[in-house]
Amino acid sequence: MDGTDEGNVVRATSAPLDDVVRPHVAVIYSSEMTCHRPLLEEHYEQPARITRIWETITAAGCTLKMKRIPIRPAHKNEVLLVHSEDHWDRVQALRDLTDEKIQETHPYYDSLSLYVMQGTTRAALLSCGGVIEACLAVASDLSEIKKCFAIVRPPGHHAEPTQHMGFCFFNNVAVAIRNIQRQTNVKRVMVLDWDVHHGNGTQRAFNDDPTVLYVSLHRYDNGTFYPCGPFGNIQSCGEGPGLGFSVNIPWPCEGMGDAEYIHAFQHIVMPIAMEFAPQLVIISAGFDAAEGDPLGQCRITPAGYAHMTYMLSGLASGRLVVALEGGYNVEAGARSALAVTKIIIGEPPDELPPMTANEQATEVVWLVAKEQSKYWKNVNPKACEPREDVEISTFSIPEILKLHRQNYLSSNHRMMNVPLINEEMGERFGMQIMCTSDILDNPTMVFFMHDFGDLQTELENAATCNLDLERSYLVDFSKELISWIKDAGKGVSIRHCLLDVNLYPRPLVAPVKKSKSAQVLAKELVIYLWDNYVQLSNAQRVILIGHGPGCQPMIDLLQQRWSSVSTKVKGVVQVVGHLKVPLAPNQPDEIIPWYLEHSFVAVPGNHQVFATKTKKRHGNVVPINETRAIKLITDALPSIQRFVQAQLGDHQHMDTS
């Protein structure tokens, strides 16, 4: 390792290293691997692939949370566990090439999709040795390191036992696996190869070995995409004792993105991985399926890579090695590598928009499931069977439940649909906003924000996962509440009107690149309804009720429309379960004393809020003797009724006894 690289570790912060480094996360990198560089012309496999990744994760502060492991060259006895001695000798001989010999042999190496120079041998040995050290650090029982990112080049997954090819000289991952199987107690290893090209060399090394599960998602294009041929097709599942331990998910064309990869993970990768139960997971992390890569021409985003890493992090007690493979758009590779690095240092993945896998991908995943179900019980082809034959006559269960609720409110309470002029809101929440006919005239209004309910189901058969329809039903927690609101005015001079908002967004028909998150959409919808309906109505006495996901947009409304809220709203009700902490507005400053006088929070009696200072931020926090979140609002209803009556009546504090 060169001195400049080592210096970066020490000088990156003035704080003691032990205070900032997480000992269970490591990184391996050296700029010395840039000594392998094209002499004759520009090339996709360039030194900037690793230097830009290192610069990006360092600038983001990630390296401060990672232990730096020294890199070293692979030894001959290590490499020979996978490669032939003749192969070793050929790579060693490259260090003695003259410039004239490099030019003379260029056509030969170009036919193997390689370039060579005097620095190639050193870089290839360091790249291989770096992955060995990363895997040993994570696999060793004596090490505290659980995760490691090996930022290395040249890549390795195309290198076969007797041949270098496809920018690769030694198969870094395969050599590392054979060494940890010899030197540690880790024997069962999973390799997830998301490089856009099939890792022919890695599969070849373990094709008959049941101790290594090799899973590859790659462009196949009917065998015409590099490395070409049938080896990476659906039926290429291993041989002999290794039959079933090679899993290929071959995409038929370009353009696959987050939706397609996540779909494959959910139906193929993770079910098989959990059944195999690896002791170590290695990601052959090529970033050439990233959006913008000139060779892959696929569309995985950094968030997509993050989610795949996050899922794999839950395997093998968290033992994970990320080993760089391909990736030929330098900036796209750096952004993707940063997203992966953030996951291994413990940050959550960015939210993905609603998305649906395309027809080509769902067809491939179904065919792979049919093939792999011969070897793995967890794989269920029926669960991922393409729906194209019945698509025109199918409805999602949430949409059926929303239609039921709309019909119930219309038939039983004569409520009507609230039109949404905003096109995006109409697409995501259309037919989910209901109101009583007197919404514009009644001086007293209840603005109720909630999710759609709880679906309770039983299975006919655990093997098929078919629903027992006779024993499956919808628990509508709001039925009693709405009935009370509608009947509360009977026999008295004041009658309540109701604005009922179902905040469960309808999924998009097709992925939208810049679609908003459900939380942002809910906030905008509630503010839109306030501005266009509540504000324009005669309501001067408004009660806000938020249930579960409805609490956050309700608090956002208080803060965003404080001046009008303070004159109209007489009470704010939150009903939250165990996993939710009651929210309180904090701006502007004058909202805090107002909120204390107007708030009511219903939580289970054993909620964590009673053990924290959060309770002091609310006026009334009422424990309900019900631990099931779905029944909480029903059991809290008498207390809510007393609070609302007090706020709308003499405004005296309610009796919570």
Wavefront OBJ file of the C-alpha trace (Angstrom):
o trace
v 0.000 0.000 0.000
v 1.376 3.408 -0.836
v 2.063 5.966 1.882
v -0.469 8.488 0.557
v -3.353 6.047 1.054
v -2.273 5.260 4.604
v -1.964 8.957 5.389
v -5.575 9.550 4.427
v -6.686 7.198 7.176
v -4.859 9.074 9.918
v -5.484 12.643 8.737
v -9.160 12.250 7.824
v -10.156 13.445 11.307
v -8.541 15.028 14.316
v -10.585 12.821 16.685
v -9.041 9.610 18.022
v -9.491 6.834 15.487
v -11.281 4.557 17.994
v -13.936 7.224 18.490
v -15.015 7.307 14.860
v -14.254 3.859 13.422
v -16.835 1.119 13.763
v -14.674 -1.967 14.363
v -17.228 -4.254 12.733
v -17.065 -2.502 9.328
v -13.919 -2.433 7.181
v -12.657 -1.263 3.807
v -9.751 -2.330 1.573
v -8.300 0.005 -1.037
v -4.979 1.039 -2.546
v -4.248 3.420 -5.393
v -1.405 1.065 -6.369
v -3.994 -0.941 -8.316
v -4.079 1.949 -10.806
v -0.721 0.699 -12.134
v -2.806 -1.435 -14.512
v -3.819 1.057 -17.182
v -4.289 1.011 -20.971
v -1.251 2.225 -22.919
v -2.577 2.208 -26.461
v -6.070 3.717 -26.197
v -8.876 4.635 -23.833
v -10.593 1.663 -22.245
v -13.735 0.999 -20.210
v -11.722 -0.706 -17.443
v -9.816 2.381 -16.311
v -8.097 3.329 -13.024
v -10.700 6.023 -12.277
v -13.207 3.273 -11.528
v -11.686 2.757 -8.068
v -10.191 6.184 -7.388
v -13.553 7.875 -7.917
v -15.315 5.416 -5.614
v -12.720 6.042 -2.910
v -12.984 9.814 -3.292
v -16.795 9.648 -3.138
v -17.146 7.519 -0.014
v -14.372 9.508 1.704
v -16.025 12.839 0.924
v -19.288 11.469 2.343
v -17.541 10.611 5.628
v -18.085 6.867 5.258
v -14.426 5.918 5.638
v -14.350 7.514 9.089
v -16.704 4.741 10.197
v -14.696 1.917 8.607
v -11.504 0.200 9.686
v -8.825 0.298 6.974
v -7.375 -3.167 6.335
v -3.954 -3.271 4.646
v -3.888 -4.776 1.184
v -1.305 -7.309 0.018
v -0.670 -9.396 -3.108
v -2.163 -12.880 -3.392
v 0.322 -15.726 -2.958
v 0.863 -18.494 -5.465
v -0.372 -21.246 -3.145
v -3.597 -19.273 -2.587
v -4.251 -18.694 -6.280
v -3.554 -22.344 -7.175
v -6.560 -23.400 -5.091
v -8.630 -22.228 -8.095
v -6.340 -21.597 -11.064
v -3.880 -23.841 -12.893
v -0.141 -23.330 -12.529
v 0.070 -22.534 -16.241
v -2.471 -19.755 -15.711
v -0.405 -18.373 -12.813
v 2.751 -18.392 -14.949
v 1.058 -16.532 -17.828
v -0.094 -13.710 -15.568
v 3.358 -13.508 -13.944
v 4.994 -13.212 -17.367
v 3.091 -10.008 -18.130
v 5.388 -7.998 -15.831
v 8.283 -8.594 -18.237
v 6.501 -7.353 -21.402
v 8.235 -4.664 -23.426
v 6.222 -1.878 -25.030
v 6.910 -3.473 -28.395
v 5.610 -6.840 -27.190
v 2.494 -5.166 -25.767
v 1.683 -3.716 -29.190
v 2.462 -6.994 -30.900
v 0.174 -9.059 -28.623
v -2.629 -6.489 -28.560
v -4.889 -8.364 -31.089
v -4.619 -11.585 -29.084
v -5.490 -10.031 -25.735
v -8.177 -7.896 -27.327
v -9.855 -11.095 -28.537
v -10.044 -12.098 -24.863
v -11.451 -8.663 -23.939
v -8.224 -7.798 -22.092
v -5.425 -5.278 -22.217
v -2.030 -5.910 -20.606
v 1.042 -3.947 -19.533
v 3.929 -4.254 -17.072
v 1.762 -3.134 -14.112
v -1.003 -5.659 -14.821
v 0.524 -8.454 -12.750
v 0.970 -6.309 -9.647
v -2.576 -4.910 -9.857
v -4.091 -8.371 -10.429
v -2.243 -9.814 -7.420
v -3.293 -6.904 -5.187
v -6.897 -7.136 -6.350
v -7.029 -10.843 -5.574
v -5.161 -10.447 -2.278
v -7.457 -7.609 -1.254
v -10.558 -9.787 -1.583
v -8.822 -12.636 0.262
v -8.024 -10.312 3.180
v -11.561 -8.911 3.198
v -13.084 -12.392 3.389
v -10.618 -13.622 6.019
v -11.327 -10.568 8.169
v -15.085 -11.217 8.101
v -14.934 -15.027 8.302
v -12.451 -15.313 11.171
v -13.918 -16.215 14.569
v -11.339 -13.953 16.213
v -12.296 -10.871 14.199
v -14.868 -8.261 15.219
v -15.362 -7.274 11.590
v -18.767 -8.247 10.209
v -18.752 -6.376 6.888
v -16.078 -5.255 4.444
v -15.957 -3.435 1.107
v -13.045 -4.462 -1.140
v -12.581 -1.641 -3.662
v -10.355 -3.500 -6.092
v -9.479 -3.786 -9.763
v -9.008 -5.475 -12.168
v -12.275 -7.398 -11.627
v -12.339 -11.175 -11.371
v -15.622 -12.977 -12.014
v -14.926 -13.838 -15.679
v -11.530 -15.443 -14.963
v -11.890 -19.227 -15.317
v -9.561 -21.796 -13.723
v -7.386 -21.972 -16.842
v -8.143 -18.731 -18.672
v -8.097 -14.964 -18.097
v -10.756 -13.031 -19.991
v -13.330 -10.212 -19.820
v -11.070 -7.608 -18.104
v -10.314 -10.287 -15.426
v -7.033 -12.085 -14.601
v -7.577 -13.931 -11.295
v -11.011 -14.857 -9.981
v -10.766 -12.824 -6.784
v -13.953 -14.110 -5.142
v -13.375 -17.782 -5.988
v -9.782 -17.693 -4.680
v -10.938 -15.965 -1.485
v -13.659 -18.572 -0.867
v -11.281 -21.508 -1.234
v -8.889 -19.863 1.237
v -11.470 -19.108 3.928
v -12.880 -22.632 3.600
v -9.385 -23.921 4.412
v -8.423 -21.418 7.105
v -11.677 -20.693 8.989
v -14.815 -22.425 10.227
v -16.860 -20.847 7.418
v -17.673 -23.577 4.902
v -21.037 -22.548 3.414
v -20.778 -19.410 1.259
v -23.272 -17.589 -0.929
v -22.109 -15.445 -3.867
v -24.620 -12.939 -5.212
v -23.355 -11.625 -8.533
v -25.311 -8.547 -9.708
v -22.746 -7.534 -12.334
v -24.628 -7.092 -15.615
v -22.500 -9.873 -17.154
v -22.736 -13.507 -16.104
v -19.857 -14.510 -13.846
v -18.860 -17.522 -15.888
v -15.559 -17.935 -14.054
v -17.110 -17.983 -10.587
v -19.820 -20.452 -11.551
v -17.259 -22.632 -13.316
v -15.104 -22.755 -10.166
v -17.995 -24.062 -8.033
v -20.256 -25.735 -10.591
v -20.069 -29.130 -8.840
v -19.681 -27.834 -5.273
v -22.727 -27.828 -2.904
v -20.897 -25.715 -0.312
v -21.062 -22.591 -2.499
v -24.362 -21.129 -3.682
v -23.787 -18.997 -6.781
v -26.632 -16.641 -7.800
v -26.300 -14.343 -10.809
v -28.622 -11.711 -12.258
v -27.346 -10.684 -15.677
v -28.199 -9.709 -19.234
v -28.346 -12.790 -21.392
v -30.075 -11.710 -24.606
v -30.550 -15.330 -25.714
v -26.853 -16.060 -25.242
v -25.579 -13.131 -27.344
v -24.555 -10.837 -24.465
v -21.001 -11.197 -23.074
v -19.609 -13.710 -22.163
v -22.052 -15.323 -24.644
v -23.157 -18.922 -24.962
v -25.590 -21.051 -22.934
v -23.622 -21.318 -19.668
v -25.601 -18.595 -17.896
v -29.075 -19.688 -18.969
v -31.961 -20.760 -16.715
v -31.126 -24.463 -16.990
v -27.470 -23.893 -16.048
v -27.945 -25.038 -12.438
v -24.682 -26.828 -11.667
v -23.692 -30.441 -12.066
v -23.099 -33.559 -9.980
v -23.248 -32.811 -6.249
v -23.489 -29.101 -7.110
v -26.732 -29.471 -9.063
v -29.139 -26.777 -7.882
v -26.451 -24.637 -6.280
v -26.051 -22.388 -9.325
v -28.956 -20.024 -9.896
v -29.052 -17.905 -13.042
v -31.609 -15.147 -13.623
v -30.887 -14.197 -17.252
v -32.571 -10.996 -18.466
v -33.648 -11.198 -22.121
v -32.919 -7.557 -22.982
v -31.591 -4.195 -21.807
v -33.487 -1.763 -19.610
v -33.973 -3.786 -16.418
v -34.099 -1.635 -13.304
v -34.993 -1.527 -9.618
v -38.466 -3.031 -10.035
v -37.176 -6.043 -11.965
v -34.207 -6.743 -9.663
v -36.264 -6.363 -6.469
v -38.918 -8.672 -7.963
v -36.235 -11.310 -8.583
v -34.840 -10.852 -5.072
v -38.245 -11.321 -3.484
v -39.214 -14.451 -5.426
v -35.899 -16.185 -6.152
v -32.809 -14.805 -4.415
v -33.985 -14.407 -0.825
v -36.121 -17.592 -0.597
v -33.190 -19.706 -1.824
v -30.693 -17.810 0.337
v -32.732 -18.409 3.491
v -33.061 -22.105 2.704
v -29.318 -22.414 1.997
v -28.494 -20.448 5.208
v -24.974 -19.253 4.285
v -22.292 -18.580 6.871
v -20.925 -15.759 4.700
v -22.381 -13.710 1.839
v -20.159 -12.204 -0.854
v -21.535 -9.704 -3.347
v -19.741 -9.696 -6.679
v -20.613 -6.038 -6.967
v -20.334 -4.958 -10.553
v -22.086 -1.621 -11.073
v -22.474 -1.946 -14.837
v -26.246 -2.524 -14.488
v -26.453 1.006 -13.087
v -28.417 3.636 -14.939
v -26.065 5.328 -17.404
v -23.546 2.506 -17.834
v -22.483 2.295 -21.517
v -22.082 -1.501 -21.554
v -24.965 -2.692 -19.384
v -27.691 -0.300 -20.591
v -29.844 -1.174 -17.580
v -31.457 1.131 -15.028
v -30.630 0.208 -11.426
v -30.491 3.300 -9.220
v -28.282 3.759 -6.141
v -31.404 3.177 -4.016
v -31.959 -0.122 -5.833
v -28.423 -1.295 -5.024
v -28.933 -0.152 -1.434
v -32.110 -2.198 -1.010
v -30.505 -5.335 -2.443
v -27.540 -4.914 -0.083
v -29.899 -4.325 2.834
v -31.733 -7.586 2.151
v -28.500 -9.563 1.879
v -27.208 -7.982 5.112
v -29.803 -9.941 7.052
v -28.211 -13.263 6.102
v -25.247 -15.083 7.668
v -25.576 -13.203 10.989
v -24.667 -10.045 9.108
v -21.366 -11.348 7.683
v -21.040 -9.642 4.291
v -18.196 -8.883 1.873
v -18.715 -6.538 -1.072
v -16.104 -7.150 -3.770
v -15.992 -4.732 -6.696
v -16.355 -6.259 -10.153
v -17.347 -4.217 -13.236
v -18.973 -0.828 -13.757
v -17.896 1.468 -16.581
v -19.652 4.769 -16.020
v -17.285 6.202 -13.423
v -19.785 8.578 -11.808
v -22.676 6.101 -11.818
v -20.411 3.474 -10.282
v -19.278 5.872 -7.563
v -22.849 6.866 -6.670
v -23.916 3.230 -6.545
v -20.909 2.236 -4.446
v -21.683 5.057 -2.014
v -25.250 3.788 -1.583
v -23.945 0.285 -0.834
v -21.314 1.641 1.562
v -23.948 3.543 3.527
v -25.849 0.316 4.069
v -22.851 -1.622 5.381
v -22.004 1.162 7.866
v -25.534 0.975 9.200
v -27.584 3.625 7.422
v -31.091 2.796 6.120
v -31.731 2.632 2.357
v -33.451 5.521 0.596
v -37.134 5.034 -0.135
v -38.045 3.507 -3.483
v -41.084 4.792 -5.395
v -44.053 2.510 -6.172
v -42.998 0.235 -9.005
v -43.978 -2.867 -10.944
v -41.637 -5.262 -12.746
v -42.072 -5.380 -16.518
v -43.517 -8.357 -18.414
v -40.169 -9.659 -19.676
v -38.752 -9.769 -16.147
v -41.790 -11.385 -14.548
v -41.760 -14.051 -17.254
v -38.063 -14.799 -16.608
v -38.522 -14.905 -12.825
v -41.441 -17.317 -13.224
v -39.399 -19.605 -15.509
v -36.449 -19.507 -13.091
v -38.814 -20.337 -10.225
v -40.150 -23.343 -12.138
v -36.594 -24.573 -12.693
v -35.249 -23.861 -9.206
v -38.309 -25.318 -7.445
v -36.851 -28.700 -8.416
v -34.057 -28.042 -5.912
v -35.426 -25.540 -3.358
v -38.612 -25.915 -1.311
v -38.812 -22.174 -0.619
v -39.290 -21.325 -4.293
v -42.953 -21.153 -5.294
v -43.565 -20.731 -9.058
v -47.273 -20.156 -8.467
v -46.507 -17.040 -6.415
v -44.726 -15.346 -9.335
v -46.759 -16.646 -12.265
v -47.267 -13.819 -14.791
v -50.752 -12.281 -14.626
v -50.929 -11.108 -18.215
v -53.698 -13.580 -19.176
v -56.022 -12.296 -16.435
v -54.685 -8.761 -15.952
v -57.770 -7.119 -17.412
v -60.071 -8.746 -14.861
v -57.975 -8.530 -11.681
v -58.192 -6.120 -8.749
v -55.792 -5.674 -5.849
v -57.166 -6.428 -2.387
v -56.585 -2.836 -1.113
v -58.618 -1.485 -4.034
v -61.490 -3.886 -3.271
v -61.450 -2.818 0.383
v -61.451 0.868 -0.578
v -64.447 0.333 -2.847
v -66.214 -1.487 -0.016
v -65.564 1.400 2.351
v -66.778 3.934 -0.202
v -69.995 1.958 -0.674
v -70.467 1.578 3.091
v -70.106 5.309 3.775
v -72.386 6.179 0.886
v -75.110 3.638 1.703
v -75.127 3.893 5.484
v -74.234 7.535 6.057
v -75.164 9.168 2.746
v -71.625 10.466 2.330
v -70.321 11.536 -1.054
v -66.995 11.522 -2.852
v -64.814 14.639 -2.676
v -63.370 15.496 -6.127
v -59.636 16.211 -6.370
v -58.650 18.710 -9.045
v -54.925 18.017 -8.628
v -54.101 15.310 -11.206
v -51.455 13.475 -9.169
v -53.625 13.444 -6.048
v -56.574 12.217 -8.074
v -54.504 9.340 -9.448
v -53.243 8.270 -6.004
v -56.235 9.085 -3.749
v -59.261 9.314 -6.051
v -62.510 7.941 -4.527
v -60.845 7.767 -1.085
v -61.997 11.149 0.258
v -65.613 11.152 1.503
v -67.689 13.857 3.166
v -71.187 14.496 4.444
v -73.438 16.625 2.253
v -73.364 19.539 4.723
v -69.592 19.970 4.635
v -69.727 23.584 3.399
v -72.595 24.719 5.669
v -72.113 23.020 9.032
v -70.253 25.086 11.666
v -68.894 21.908 13.333
v -66.610 19.505 11.429
v -64.601 16.375 12.211
v -61.577 15.958 9.891
v -60.600 12.265 10.170
v -57.278 11.035 8.672
v -56.467 7.303 8.689
v -55.317 4.154 6.838
v -57.884 1.740 5.364
v -58.116 -0.880 8.131
v -56.705 -4.279 8.965
v -57.114 -7.426 6.869
v -57.327 -10.533 9.082
v -56.797 -13.741 7.109
v -56.367 -17.466 7.592
v -54.766 -19.929 5.167
v -56.383 -23.036 3.727
v -53.009 -24.657 3.312
v -49.564 -23.523 4.440
v -47.926 -25.141 1.421
v -49.981 -23.220 -1.157
v -50.679 -20.084 0.929
v -54.237 -19.938 -0.477
v -56.622 -17.818 1.608
v -59.531 -19.363 3.459
v -62.081 -16.769 2.346
v -64.704 -17.860 4.885
v -62.300 -17.052 7.723
v -60.808 -13.846 6.310
v -62.292 -10.439 6.999
v -61.677 -6.692 7.205
v -61.493 -5.048 10.615
v -62.760 -1.489 10.056
v -61.649 0.322 13.195
v -63.513 3.517 12.260
v -67.063 2.166 12.016
v -68.075 3.050 15.577
v -66.262 6.382 15.453
v -68.044 7.470 12.264
v -71.405 6.285 13.565
v -70.891 8.377 16.700
v -69.865 11.462 14.714
v -72.923 11.157 12.500
v -75.324 10.505 15.408
v -73.744 12.902 17.907
v -76.028 15.749 16.949
v -79.321 13.899 17.307
v -81.575 15.659 19.790
v -79.282 18.676 20.186
v -78.818 21.907 18.286
v -75.341 21.082 16.940
v -74.741 18.348 14.376
v -71.250 17.322 13.215
v -70.238 17.029 9.573
v -67.444 14.642 8.591
v -64.501 14.786 6.175
v -63.115 11.224 5.986
v -59.649 10.781 4.393
v -58.179 7.354 3.548
v -54.406 7.976 3.258
v -53.479 4.578 1.774
v -52.225 5.648 -1.697
v -53.165 3.757 -4.843
v -50.009 2.264 -6.454
v -48.908 3.724 -9.762
v -49.712 1.696 -12.864
v -46.115 2.157 -14.059
v -42.969 3.376 -12.286
v -42.506 7.143 -12.309
v -38.932 8.338 -11.911
v -39.752 11.386 -9.774
v -42.875 10.141 -8.006
v -43.357 11.438 -4.470
v -43.238 9.281 -1.365
v -46.464 8.251 0.357
v -45.619 10.514 3.315
v -45.131 13.600 1.127
v -48.316 12.855 -0.825
v -50.342 12.458 2.388
v -49.073 15.793 3.718
v -49.903 17.592 0.472
v -53.353 15.969 0.301
v -54.328 17.026 3.840
v -53.162 20.600 3.257
v -55.019 20.659 -0.076
v -58.246 19.564 1.621
v -57.811 22.186 4.329
v -57.255 24.985 1.817
v -59.997 24.002 -0.620
v -62.715 22.612 1.640
v -62.278 23.361 5.335
v -61.136 26.949 4.812
v -63.904 27.674 2.307
v -66.614 26.140 4.499
v -68.567 27.706 7.367
v -66.871 25.410 9.867
v -65.594 27.398 12.832
v -65.274 24.454 15.235
v -63.036 21.732 13.754
v -61.828 18.532 15.424
v -58.774 16.867 13.845
v -58.448 13.104 14.379
v -55.391 11.168 13.182
v -55.138 7.389 13.368
v -51.791 5.632 12.759
v -50.322 6.997 9.486
v -52.817 9.881 9.669
v -51.018 11.478 12.639
v -47.969 12.778 10.752
v -49.857 14.715 8.021
v -52.176 16.085 10.727
v -49.196 17.546 12.641
v -47.771 18.856 9.341
v -51.083 20.634 8.757
v -50.919 22.298 12.192
v -47.485 23.697 11.422
v -48.052 24.646 7.788
v -51.436 26.356 8.339
v -51.035 27.581 11.907
v -52.731 30.975 11.487
v -56.026 29.503 10.256
v -55.785 26.338 12.348
v -55.511 28.319 15.589
v -58.871 30.012 14.965
v -60.835 27.021 13.661
v -59.470 23.895 15.352
v -60.802 23.153 18.840
v -59.263 19.742 19.401
v -56.507 17.470 18.066
v -56.787 13.695 18.605
v -54.034 11.146 17.963
v -54.537 7.377 18.226
v -51.236 5.516 17.958
v -50.086 1.926 18.466
v -46.946 0.533 20.069
v -44.664 1.258 17.117
v -45.647 4.920 16.862
v -44.479 7.719 19.155
v -47.036 10.526 19.535
v -46.077 13.575 17.497
v -46.160 17.171 18.645
v -45.790 20.373 16.587
v -42.774 22.529 17.417
v -43.139 25.580 15.203
v -44.055 28.370 15.380
v -43.276 28.924 19.081
v -46.835 29.965 19.992
v -48.216 26.632 18.753
v -46.745 24.721 21.701
v -48.933 26.159 24.540
v -51.955 26.079 22.192
v -51.364 22.393 21.442
v -51.092 21.513 25.132
v -54.574 22.956 25.656
v -56.135 21.264 22.633
v -54.517 17.805 22.346
v -55.645 14.300 23.223
v -53.480 11.203 22.683
v -54.745 7.623 23.079
v -52.069 4.927 23.457
v -51.905 1.383 24.887
v -51.416 1.381 28.648
v -47.917 -0.090 28.327
v -46.733 2.302 25.585
v -43.137 3.551 25.758
v -44.342 7.173 25.896
v -45.000 6.762 29.628
v -41.318 6.029 30.216
v -40.039 9.069 28.306
v -40.290 12.845 28.398
v -42.421 12.795 25.242
v -45.591 12.648 27.371
v -44.968 16.199 28.629
v -45.364 17.582 25.112
v -49.065 16.666 25.017
v -52.054 17.961 26.947
v -53.855 14.670 27.563
v -52.132 11.310 27.137
v -54.705 8.660 28.014
v -53.725 5.006 28.541
v -56.204 2.557 27.017
v -56.515 -0.940 28.429
v -56.035 -2.565 25.029
v -52.711 -3.783 23.624
v -53.936 -4.633 20.114
v -53.442 -1.578 17.903
v -56.367 -2.427 15.616
v -58.867 -2.311 18.541
v -57.328 0.702 20.220
v -59.568 3.334 18.603
v -62.706 1.344 19.452
v -61.794 1.065 23.131
v -60.633 4.684 23.210
v -63.904 5.963 21.749
v -65.623 6.864 25.061
v -62.615 8.947 26.110
v -62.454 10.582 22.670
v -66.164 11.398 22.889
v -65.764 13.108 26.265
v -62.768 15.107 25.013
v -64.538 16.255 21.836
v -67.693 17.197 23.738
v -65.637 19.209 26.202
v -63.734 21.006 23.449
v -66.899 21.838 21.514
v -68.993 22.571 24.577
v -67.780 24.499 27.588
v -64.081 23.876 26.739
v -63.435 22.524 30.229
v -60.754 19.872 30.615
v -62.160 16.397 30.219
v -62.463 13.875 33.026
v -60.080 11.029 32.125
v -61.057 8.822 35.024
l 1 2 3 4 5 6 7 8 9 10 11 12 13 14 15 16 17 18 19 20 21 22 23 24 25 26 27 28 29 30 31 32 33 34 35 36 37 38 39 40 41 42 43 44 45 46 47 48 49 50 51 52 53 54 55 56 57 58 59 60 61 62 63 64 65 66 67 68 69 70 71 72 73 74 75 76 77 78 79 80 81 82 83 84 85 86 87 88 89 90 91 92 93 94 95 96 97 98 99 100 101 102 103 104 105 106 107 108 109 110 111 112 113 114 115 116 117 118 119 120 121 122 123 124 125 126 127 128 129 130 131 132 133 134 135 136 137 138 139 140 141 142 143 144 145 146 147 148 149 150 151 152 153 154 155 156 157 158 159 160 161 162 163 164 165 166 167 168 169 170 171 172 173 174 175 176 177 178 179 180 181 182 183 184 185 186 187 188 189 190 191 192 193 194 195 196 197 198 199 200 201 202 203 204 205 206 207 208 209 210 211 212 213 214 215 216 217 218 219 220 221 222 223 224 225 226 227 228 229 230 231 232 233 234 235 236 237 238 239 240 241 242 243 244 245 246 247 248 249 250 251 252 253 254 255 256 257 258 259 260 261 262 263 264 265 266 267 268 269 270 271 272 273 274 275 276 277 278 279 280 281 282 283 284 285 286 287 288 289 290 291 292 293 294 295 296 297 298 299 300 301 302 303 304 305 306 307 308 309 310 311 312 313 314 315 316 317 318 319 320 321 322 323 324 325 326 327 328 329 330 331 332 333 334 335 336 337 338 339 340 341 342 343 344 345 346 347 348 349 350 351 352 353 354 355 356 357 358 359 360 361 362 363 364 365 366 367 368 369 370 371 372 373 374 375 376 377 378 379 380 381 382 383 384 385 386 387 388 389 390 391 392 393 394 395 396 397 398 399 400 401 402 403 404 405 406 407 408 409 410 411 412 413 414 415 416 417 418 419 420 421 422 423 424 425 426 427 428 429 430 431 432 433 434 435 436 437 438 439 440 441 442 443 444 445 446 447 448 449 450 451 452 453 454 455 456 457 458 459 460 461 462 463 464 465 466 467 468 469 470 471 472 473 474 475 476 477 478 479 480 481 482 483 484 485 486 487 488 489 490 491 492 493 494 495 496 497 498 499 500 501 502 503 504 505 506 507 508 509 510 511 512 513 514 515 516 517 518 519 520 521 522 523 524 525 526 527 528 529 530 531 532 533 534 535 536 537 538 539 540 541 542 543 544 545 546 547 548 549 550 551 552 553 554 555 556 557 558 559 560 561 562 563 564 565 566 567 568 569 570 571 572 573 574 575 576 577 578 579 580 581 582 583 584 585 586 587 588 589 590 591 592 593 594 595 596 597 598 599 600 601 602 603 604 605 606 607 608 609 610 611 612 613 614 615 616 617 618 619 620 621 622 623 624 625 626 627 628 629 630 631 632 633 634 635 636 637 638 639 640 641 642 643 644 645 646 647 648 649 650 651 652 653 654 655 656 657
